[in-house]
């Protein structure tokens, strides 16, 4: 069950759009049902990373941005990139998860979340942050051949409502021969192991130094 406060937030942010609350309520219920994964203990994988727990409003924002991106892509007749062969529902979920990872990273870094739509080549967070959100704890950071070499790529693991900021790397540093992989007959890319990433603390420190 959702708390009274969560229900109140949903009622406020979804006012005038009666079809939205059930979709968001379902997403939040799924998050709460998985709460057994969200309690880091000493020596546990989850205790080694920065964790950002999104609140109800932030999840709603991520869902709206993700759906807008998915709708914009479909309206253009765009096909999923890099030979992705999932269903439309899976594609929408990827967009939502990606937006949630950006919200979490923006909160962690204390920077503005632009909620951009249709800006495929631009940085997810200014000036040069590209967020790569993935769904499994052991997944690597993916950097592809078209990615900007001077941007900073951040790996986030989506364990909704908790988002784990694993680490980051410059695009140019990710392009090592030993990290080239291909899966499911999709185009090859660099899959950077989590252990090789820079500590997210330094990502935050660099941003504060630029200010």
N, C-alpha and C positions, 0 to 999 in steps of 0.2 A: 504493500500500500504506500501511496505517496503521503508525505506529511501535509498538514494543513497549510504550512507556509509554501510548500511546493505547489499545491493546488491553487493557492492565492496568486502566486507568480504566474502560473499558466493562465489563469483567468484574466489577469491584467494584460499580459503581453499578447495574448491571442484574441483579445476583444475584437469582435466584428469579423472574425474568420472562424466560423464554427467547425470547419472540417480539420483545422490544424490541431486542436488540443489532443485528440485521440492518437494522432501520429506521434506527437511529442510525448504524450503520456506513455505510450507503448515503449518508446525509446528509453525513457527514464526508468520504467519498470524493469526493462531488461538490464539496465545498469545496476539497479539496486539488487536484483536477483543474483548478480555476479559479485556481490560485495565480499565474498569469502576470499577473493583474489586481491583485495585492496588494503590489506593490513600488513605492511612491511615488518619483518622480524629480522633480528641480527643474523647475518650470514645468508639471507635470502636475496635472490636476484633483484627483487623490488626495492630492497633497502640500499642498493648501490647507486641509484639514480635519483635525479630530481623529479619530484612528482607534483603535478598540478591537477587539482581536483576541480573540475568545472561545476559551477552551480547551475540551477535550473535555467536562469536567464541566458547564461553563456551557451548552454546546450541548445537552447531555442535559436539563438543567433547563428550558431554553427549550422543548424539544420536549415534555416532560411537561406543562408549563403550557399550551402551545398546544393540545395534544391534549385536555386536560381542559376547556379553554374551548370547544373545538369540540364535544366530546361533550355538555357541559352545554347548549349551544345546541340541538343536535339533539334531546336528550331533552325539551326544552320545546316542540319543534315550531316553533322560531323560523325565520323566513325571513331570508335575508341582507339586511342593511340597504342602503339607498340604491340599490335596484334592481340589485344585483349579480347577474349571470347566469352565474357560473362554475360549475364542477362541484364536487361535494362534496370531492373531493381538493384542488382549488384553494382551497376555503374553509378546509380544514384547514391548508394550507400558509400561508395568510395569517395564521391564528391563531399558528402557530409562528414565523413571521417577526416578527410583532408582539411576541411575548414575547421573542424574541432581541434586538430593538431596545430593549426595556425593560431587559433584563439589561445590555446594553452601556451604556446611559445611566446606569443606577444605578452601575455600576463607574466610569464616567468622573466622575460627580459625588460618588462616595464616599458614597452613601446606600443605605438598605435597599431591597431588591427584595421587595415583599410577595407576589408570585406569586398575586395574587387571581384568583378565578374567579367569574363571574356578577355582577360589580360594574360594570355598564356605564357608569354616570354618574359613578363615583368617579374620582379622580385615579389615573393609572397608578403614579406615585411621589409620596409625600407630601412637602409638603402640597398642591402645585398643579401638578405636572408631568404633561402629557399627551404621550405619545410617539407620533409618527406615522412608522411605518417603511414605506419604499417600496423598490421593486425596481430602479429604473433611475437611472443617475447624474444625469440631467437633470431628474428629476421635482421638482415643487414641494411645498411644505408645504400640506396641505389643512386648512382650517378650515370647519366646517359651521354652519348656522344654529342648531342645538341645542347647540352647544358653549358652555362657560362662558366668558364674556368676560374674566374675571379670571385664568384659568389661563394657564400658560406652555406653549406648544406647541413641541415639539422635533422637527425633521426628522432622521431617521436613514435612511441608504441602506444596504440589506442587500446586501453583497457577501461573503456567508458564506465564511470565518469572520471576515472583517473587517467592522466596522460603522462607517460614517462619520457622525460627529456634525456635521451641516452647520451648524446654527444654530437659533435659536428666536425666538419672538415672542409677546407677549400676545395673547389672543384678540380683545380689543377693538381692537388696532392692526391686525389682519389684515383687518378688515371695510372694505375700500376698494373703491369701485366698479370701478376698473380691474382688479381681480384676480378679479372674478366670471367664472367659466367653467362650461361644462357639456360633458361628454364622453360619447359612446356612449348618448345619450338618458337619462342619469342625472340626478338632481337637481343643480341648480347649487350651487356652493360657492365659497369664496375659495381661489384657488390662488396662494399667495405665492411669488414667485420666490426662488431661493436667494440671489441677490445682495442682496435686501432684508432678509434675516434678521440678527438680532443675532449677534455672535460667541459661540460656545459658551463661550469663556473667561469671559465676563461672567455666563453662567448659573451657572457653577461658583463664581465669586466671590460672587454674590448668595447662594447657598446657604451658603457659609462664613460670610458676614456675619450670616446669620440665627442661626447657632449661637452 
